[in-house]
């Protein structure tokens, strides 16, 4: 009898086919090493969260870096925000072992790429013209590019999903590329159908 490939469990959560394929690969290949994981699709500006076995915990829209691109500019994590050019405000693609930590304030955040100062955190108010909460609520991803590179998610998603999945343990954040090919960023990736 042939062994059946393990796949991600999306339950009733809608997700594009390529997100399903990617999550299936993570689970089937055990690339998450038994840790909870997030998959961020920058094109649709959506985050999908899974437990260590690949069961969906939730999905949400997200705000991302204002500039398109799949790499962080060298040294960007050491610059003050006021010195980061618009073209340098990217959310990098890749596989990041991540854990909860503190930023300069009192709230915890999920450090994704610590050397480049990229984190996933609760949506920040920003300036009035940023309209961050309104951007999260729109049905399109076209207005979700506003941050310096960090990933902003709704407060309730961070508190009930991210914090729960990453408390007391590291996890993996997969940020899918928007310019480069998937196999350039994840060389061992292969499609695993649902």
Secondary structure by P-SEA (a helix, b strand, c coil): cbbbbbbbbcccccccaaaaaaaaaaaaacccccccbbbbccccbbbbbbccccccccccccccccccccccccccccccccccccccccccccccbbbbbbccccbbbbbcccccbbbbbcccccccccaaaaaaaccccccccccccbbbccaaaaacccccccccbbbbbbbbbccccccccccccccccc
